[in-house]
Amino acid sequence: MRSPGYFSRAVLAAGLVFLYLPILSLVVFSFNNSRLVTVWDAAHSPTLKWYAALLSNGQIVDAAWLSIRIALAAASAAAVLGTLAAVALVRHGPFRGRTLLAGLTTAPIVMPEVIMGLALLLLFVALEQAIGWPRGTGALTITLAHITFCMAYVTVVVQSRLAGFDESLEEAAMDLGAPPSAVFRRITLPLIAPAIVSGWLLAFTLSWDDLVISQFVAGPGSSTLPMVVFSKVRLGVSPDVNALATPMVLAVSTGIAAAALLLRQRERRRRREVQLAAAAEA
């Protein structure tokens, strides 16, 4: 196998710099002593005052907690529903409505967010007029909207994992008398757990980052963090927004590292069990 050349390495390095240098600049300027966001105050030493200003900013803190609660609920519900949809599409073969289900689960990925946000808003208004639920727009409607489009991404991730799944393991378990529920719980679910975790992390990130759809279905007093930051950008960014980037980057990096370590441990454990089984058969 040929090793990558200098050109490939240079392109990779340029891509990493292009992606991560703006994020690093936000973190660096969060310690800036100047009130100007993009001008470094060389006359004064770095400061932590913008972090104190961030903690005392009730609007940003409340919006951040709301975004976290919505993202946790939306990602968890999307992981469950997306996994069930993926299992139905991959394992149950042709059935009535399969094409419709496949189209409905992938449509949010390709549909423009403006159209989807407007459609969800009209749906919630129609439901309120018909059955009285949900009562107005707010955190509940944002969560339901996020579940709708996050479920599509989880379905695609889990479906791709199930497509390359070795079904002989499930068949061997059923031949030994295990019921289908036990096979799914003890064989299928642990093996597709990395895909479910990946889908959950992707859904959490998409929910946390969503702006367009949230603006359509949000109500008074239910502004998420992206909505608050976007409103501040239009009126002029204050340095405490830079300070907001550091804990967010730290939280996301920690989550990705923890998930990577967990998946690596699972893979090592699986390989060890396969080696022990092969040695026992030999």
C-alpha positions in Angstrom: 0.0 0.0 0.0 1.5 3.3 -1.1 2.0 5.9 1.7 0.3 9.3 1.2 2.4 11.8 -0.6 3.3 15.3 0.4 0.4 16.8 -1.7 -2.2 14.7 0.2 -0.7 15.6 3.5 -0.6 19.3 2.6 -4.3 19.1 1.5 -5.2 17.4 4.7 -3.3 19.9 6.8 -4.9 22.8 4.9 -8.4 21.3 5.4 -7.8 20.9 9.2 -6.5 24.4 9.5 -9.5 25.8 7.5 -11.9 23.9 9.8 -10.4 24.4 13.2 -8.5 27.7 13.0 -11.8 29.8 13.3 -12.8 27.7 16.4 -9.4 28.2 17.9 -9.6 31.9 17.3 -12.9 32.1 19.2 -11.3 30.4 22.2 -8.2 32.7 22.0 -10.3 35.9 21.7 -12.4 34.8 24.7 -9.4 35.9 26.8 -9.1 39.3 25.1 -9.2 42.3 27.3 -10.6 44.6 24.6 -14.3 45.1 24.1 -13.8 44.7 20.4 -14.4 41.1 19.4 -11.8 40.7 16.7 -9.1 43.2 17.9 -6.6 41.9 20.4 -5.6 44.3 23.2 -1.9 43.9 23.3 -1.5 46.6 26.0 -3.2 44.5 28.7 -2.8 40.9 29.8 -5.4 38.2 29.0 -8.4 38.3 31.2 -11.3 36.1 32.4 -13.8 38.9 32.8 -15.8 37.8 29.8 -16.4 34.4 31.4 -17.7 36.2 34.5 -19.9 38.4 32.2 -21.2 35.2 30.5 -22.2 33.6 33.8 -24.0 36.7 34.8 -25.9 36.9 31.5 -29.2 35.3 32.4 -30.4 35.3 28.8 -27.6 33.2 27.5 -27.5 30.9 30.5 -31.2 30.2 30.3 -31.0 29.6 26.5 -28.1 27.2 27.0 -29.9 25.1 29.6 -33.0 25.1 27.4 -31.0 23.9 24.4 -29.3 21.2 26.4 -32.7 19.9 27.7 -34.2 19.9 24.2 -31.1 18.3 22.6 -31.1 15.5 25.2 -34.8 14.7 24.8 -34.7 15.0 21.0 -31.6 12.9 20.6 -32.8 10.1 23.0 -36.3 9.9 21.3 -34.7 10.1 17.8 -32.3 7.3 18.7 -35.1 5.0 19.8 -37.5 5.8 16.9 -34.6 5.8 14.3 -33.4 2.4 15.5 -36.8 0.9 15.2 -37.3 2.4 11.7 -33.9 1.0 10.6 -34.7 -2.4 11.9 -38.1 -2.4 10.1 -36.5 -1.3 6.8 -33.6 -3.7 6.9 -35.0 -6.9 8.6 -38.7 -7.2 7.7 -38.3 -7.3 3.9 -41.0 -6.0 1.6 -44.2 -5.0 3.4 -47.0 -2.7 2.6 -45.9 0.9 3.2 -42.2 0.2 3.1 -41.5 2.6 0.3 -43.6 5.3 2.1 -41.7 4.7 5.4 -38.3 4.8 3.6 -39.3 8.1 1.9 -40.6 9.7 5.1 -37.5 8.8 7.1 -35.1 10.3 4.5 -37.2 13.3 3.4 -36.1 15.5 6.3 -32.5 15.1 5.2 -33.0 16.6 1.7 -35.9 18.9 2.5 -35.0 22.6 2.9 -35.2 23.7 6.6 -37.5 26.6 5.7 -40.1 24.4 4.2 -39.9 21.9 7.0 -40.1 24.6 9.7 -43.2 26.1 8.0 -44.8 22.7 7.6 -44.3 21.8 11.3 -45.6 25.2 12.4 -48.8 24.7 10.3 -49.1 21.1 11.7 -48.9 22.3 15.3 -51.4 25.0 14.7 -53.8 22.6 13.1 -53.4 20.1 16.0 -54.1 22.8 18.5 -57.3 23.8 16.7 -58.4 20.2 16.3 -57.5 18.5 19.6 -56.2 21.4 21.8 -52.6 20.0 21.9 -50.0 21.3 21.9 -51.1 24.5 23.6 -49.2 27.1 21.7 -45.5 27.0 20.6 -42.6 26.6 23.0 -40.1 24.1 24.2 -42.4 21.1 23.5 -43.0 22.0 19.9 -39.2 22.6 19.4 -38.5 19.2 20.9 -41.1 17.5 18.6 -39.7 19.3 15.6 -36.1 18.3 16.4 -37.2 14.7 16.9 -38.7 14.7 13.4 -35.6 15.6 11.5 -33.0 14.0 13.9 -34.8 10.6 13.6 -33.9 10.6 9.8 -30.2 10.8 10.5 -30.3 8.1 13.2 -32.2 5.9 10.8 -29.6 6.3 8.0 -26.7 5.6 10.4 -28.2 2.5 12.0 -29.5 1.2 8.7 -26.0 1.3 7.2 -24.8 -0.7 10.2 -27.5 -3.3 9.9 -27.0 -3.7 6.2 -23.5 -5.1 6.8 -24.5 -7.1 9.8 -23.6 -10.8 10.1 -27.0 -12.5 10.5 -25.4 -15.9 11.2 -24.9 -14.8 14.8 -28.7 -14.2 15.3 -29.5 -17.5 13.4 -27.2 -19.4 15.7 -28.8 -17.9 18.8 -32.3 -18.8 17.5 -31.2 -22.3 16.6 -30.1 -22.7 20.3 -33.7 -21.8 21.4 -33.4 -18.1 22.1 -36.6 -16.1 21.5 -36.4 -13.2 19.0 -36.7 -10.6 21.8 -33.7 -12.1 23.6 -31.7 -12.3 20.3 -32.3 -8.7 19.7 -31.5 -7.7 23.2 -28.3 -9.8 23.7 -27.0 -10.1 20.1 -28.3 -7.5 17.8 -28.4 -4.5 20.1 -24.8 -4.8 21.5 -23.4 -5.1 18.0 -25.3 -2.1 16.6 -24.7 0.0 19.8 -21.8 1.9 18.2 -24.1 3.0 15.4 -26.8 4.0 17.9 -24.3 6.0 19.9 -23.0 7.7 16.8 -26.6 8.5 15.7 -27.4 9.9 19.2 -24.3 12.1 19.1 -25.2 13.3 15.6 -28.8 14.0 16.7 -27.7 15.8 19.8 -25.4 18.1 17.7 -28.0 18.8 15.1 -30.6 19.6 17.7 -28.2 21.8 19.7 -27.2 23.7 16.5 -30.5 24.1 14.8 -31.7 27.6 14.1 -34.1 27.8 11.2 -36.6 25.2 12.3 -36.5 26.4 15.9 -37.3 29.9 14.9 -40.5 28.7 13.2 -41.8 26.5 16.1 -40.5 28.5 19.1 -42.8 30.7 21.2 -42.3 33.5 23.6 -39.8 32.7 26.3 -38.4 29.6 24.5 -35.4 31.0 22.7 -32.7 28.4 22.2 -29.0 29.3 22.4 -28.5 29.5 18.6 -31.5 31.9 18.4 -30.0 34.1 21.1 -26.5 34.1 19.5 -28.0 34.9 16.1 -29.9 37.8 17.5 -26.8 39.1 19.1 -24.8 38.8 15.9 -27.3 40.9 14.0 -27.1 43.6 16.7 -23.3 43.3 17.2 -21.4 40.5 18.9 -20.2 41.1 22.4 -17.0 39.4 23.7 -19.0 37.2 26.1 -20.2 35.3 23.0 -16.5 34.3 22.4 -16.4 33.1 26.0 -19.4 30.9 25.2 -17.4 29.1 22.6 -14.8 27.7 25.0 -17.1 25.5 27.2 -19.1 24.4 24.1 -15.9 23.3 22.3 -14.7 21.6 25.5 -18.0 19.8 26.0 -18.2 18.6 22.5 -14.5 17.5 22.5 -15.0 15.6 25.7 -18.1 13.9 24.4 -16.4 12.8 21.2 -13.4 11.5 23.0 -15.5 9.6 25.5 -17.6 8.0 22.7 -14.4 7.1 20.8 -12.9 5.4 23.9 -16.1 3.6 24.6 -16.5 2.3 21.0 -12.8 1.3 21.0 -13.2 -0.7 24.2 -16.3 -2.4 22.8 -14.4 -3.3 19.6 -11.5 -4.7 21.6 -13.8 -6.7 23.8 -15.6 -8.1 20.7 -12.3 -9.1 19.1 -11.2 -10.8 22.3 -14.4 -12.8 22.5 -14.1 -13.8 18.9 -10.5 -15.0 19.4 -11.5 -16.9 22.5 -14.3 -18.6 20.7 -12.1 -19.5 17.8 -9.5 -20.9 20.2 -12.2 -22.9 22.0 -13.4 -24.4 18.7 -9.8 -25.3 17.7 
